C-alpha cells in the first residue's frame, strides 16, 4: 500500500487557522478531488469536522480520534496504525491532516502531493512539519500564476521518498 500525504502549505509551512484552510484555490480543490476520489482518506477529527457537508463522497473516509463518537459516513479508529492496518490490500491511501496527523504520517509516507502557495499568512495556528529534502525526490512541478479565481501564485509539487 502506498501512503500519500496531500496538503496545501504556505511559504512558512502554515496549513490552517482556527480549523479552517488558509486559502481558497479552486484548482487545488479540483486536484484534491481527482487524486483522492476512489481511495481511502485518513484524517484527524478536527479536519473531518471542518468539512461543511460531512464525509467526502466517493471515498472511504477514516477519522482518527480516541473519543467514542460517531462520524456519519466515516469509520473511526483510535490511532493511525489501526487505520492503516484497516487499509491492508488497498493500492493507495491519502493522509489529509491536520498537523499532528501529518507529523505522525510523514515518516511512513511514500509520496507527498503538495500545493505550495506563494504567500505567508498573517495568522496561522497549524503547520506542516519541515520536509527533509534529503529524504525526498521531486517528481513533478506545475506552477500557476494568479488569475480571477486564484489570488496567489501556487505550485503543485509531488515528491517521492528516496528509497
C-alpha positions as CSV (number, residue, x, y, z in Angstrom):
1,X,0.0,0.0,0.0
2,X,1.2,3.4,-1.0
3,X,0.8,6.1,1.7
4,X,0.3,9.6,0.2
5,X,0.2,12.9,2.0
6,X,-1.8,15.6,0.4
7,X,-1.6,19.2,1.7
8,X,-1.7,22.9,0.7
9,X,1.0,24.9,2.5
10,X,2.1,28.5,2.7
11,X,5.7,29.6,2.4
12,X,6.1,29.2,6.2
13,X,4.5,25.7,6.2
14,X,1.3,27.1,7.6
15,X,-1.8,25.0,6.8
16,X,-4.6,26.4,8.8
17,X,-6.1,28.8,11.3
18,X,-9.0,28.1,13.7
19,X,-9.7,24.8,12.0
20,X,-10.1,26.3,8.5
21,X,-7.9,26.2,5.4
22,X,-5.9,29.4,4.8
23,X,-6.6,29.6,1.1
24,X,-9.4,29.0,-1.3
25,X,-7.9,27.7,-4.6
26,X,-10.4,26.1,-6.9
27,X,-7.7,24.3,-8.9
28,X,-6.2,22.9,-5.7
29,X,-9.7,21.6,-4.8
30,X,-10.0,20.0,-8.3
31,X,-6.6,18.3,-7.9
32,X,-7.5,17.1,-4.4
33,X,-10.7,15.6,-5.8
34,X,-9.1,14.0,-8.8
35,X,-6.3,12.4,-6.7
36,X,-8.4,11.2,-3.7
37,X,-11.6,10.0,-5.4
38,X,-11.9,6.2,-5.2
39,X,-9.4,6.0,-2.4
40,X,-9.3,5.9,1.4
41,X,-8.7,9.3,3.0
42,X,-7.4,9.4,6.6
43,X,-7.8,12.5,8.8
44,X,-8.0,13.7,12.3
45,X,-11.3,14.6,14.0
46,X,-10.9,18.4,13.6
47,X,-10.2,18.0,9.9
48,X,-13.3,15.9,9.4
49,X,-15.4,18.4,11.4
50,X,-14.2,21.2,9.2
51,X,-15.9,19.7,6.1
52,X,-19.0,21.7,5.5
53,X,-21.0,18.8,4.2
54,X,-19.5,16.0,6.3
55,X,-17.9,12.9,4.7
56,X,-16.4,13.4,1.3
57,X,-18.3,11.4,-1.4
58,X,-16.8,8.6,-3.5
59,X,-14.0,8.0,-0.9
60,X,-13.7,5.8,2.2
61,X,-13.5,8.4,5.0
62,X,-11.5,7.4,8.0
63,X,-11.3,9.6,11.1
64,X,-8.6,9.3,13.8
65,X,-9.8,10.1,17.4
66,X,-9.7,8.5,20.8
67,X,-13.1,9.9,21.6
68,X,-16.0,7.5,21.4
69,X,-18.2,9.4,19.0
70,X,-19.7,8.6,15.6
71,X,-18.9,10.3,12.3
72,X,-21.7,9.9,9.8
73,X,-20.3,8.4,6.6
74,X,-16.9,7.7,8.1
75,X,-15.1,5.0,10.1
76,X,-13.4,5.8,13.3
77,X,-10.0,4.5,14.6
78,X,-8.1,5.3,17.7
79,X,-4.7,5.5,16.0
80,X,-3.0,6.0,12.7
81,X,-1.6,2.5,12.9
82,X,-5.1,1.0,13.4
83,X,-6.4,3.0,10.5
84,X,-3.5,1.9,8.2
85,X,-4.0,-1.7,9.3
86,X,-7.6,-1.5,8.2
87,X,-6.4,-0.5,4.7
88,X,-4.3,-3.6,4.0
89,X,-4.7,-4.7,0.4
90,X,-5.6,-1.2,-0.8
91,X,-3.4,0.3,-3.5
92,X,-3.2,3.9,-2.1
93,X,-4.4,5.9,0.9
94,X,-4.3,9.7,1.3
95,X,-3.5,11.4,4.6
96,X,-5.4,14.8,4.8
97,X,-4.1,16.2,8.1
98,X,-4.3,18.0,10.4
99,X,-0.9,19.0,11.8
100,X,-0.5,16.2,14.3
101,X,-1.6,13.5,11.8
102,X,0.8,14.9,9.2
103,X,3.6,14.8,11.8
104,X,2.9,11.1,12.6
105,X,2.4,10.1,9.0
106,X,5.4,11.9,7.4
107,X,7.9,9.2,8.4
108,X,5.6,6.5,6.9
109,X,4.7,8.3,3.7
110,X,5.8,7.2,0.2
111,X,4.6,10.3,-1.7
112,X,3.9,14.0,-0.9
113,X,1.3,15.8,-3.0
114,X,1.9,19.5,-2.1
115,X,0.3,22.7,-3.2
116,X,2.8,25.4,-2.3
117,X,1.1,28.8,-2.1
118,X,3.4,31.8,-2.6
119,X,2.2,33.7,0.5
120,X,2.8,33.9,4.2
121,X,-0.4,34.3,6.1
122,X,-0.7,36.8,8.9
123,X,-2.4,34.3,11.1
124,X,-1.9,30.5,11.3
125,X,-2.1,28.0,14.2
126,X,-1.4,24.8,12.3
127,X,1.7,23.9,10.4
128,X,3.1,21.1,8.2
129,X,6.3,19.5,9.5
130,X,9.6,20.6,7.9
131,X,10.3,18.3,4.9
132,X,13.8,16.9,4.9
133,X,14.7,17.2,1.2
134,X,17.5,14.7,1.6
135,X,14.7,12.1,2.0
136,X,12.6,13.1,-1.0
137,X,13.0,13.4,-4.7
138,X,10.8,15.9,-6.7
139,X,9.0,14.0,-9.4
140,X,6.8,16.8,-10.8
141,X,6.2,20.5,-10.6
142,X,3.4,22.6,-12.1
143,X,3.5,26.4,-11.4
144,X,0.4,28.6,-11.7
145,X,0.1,32.4,-11.7
146,X,-2.7,34.4,-10.2
147,X,-6.0,34.8,-12.1
148,X,-9.6,35.8,-11.3
149,X,-10.1,32.7,-9.1
150,X,-6.7,32.4,-7.5
151,X,-5.4,35.4,-5.5
152,X,-1.9,33.9,-5.0
153,X,0.6,32.1,-7.3
154,X,0.8,28.4,-6.4
155,X,2.7,25.3,-7.5
156,X,1.7,21.7,-7.4
157,X,4.8,19.7,-6.3
158,X,5.0,16.0,-6.0
159,X,7.8,14.2,-4.1
160,X,8.6,10.5,-3.8
161,X,10.6,9.1,-0.9
162,X,14.1,8.3,-1.8
163,X,14.4,4.5,-1.1
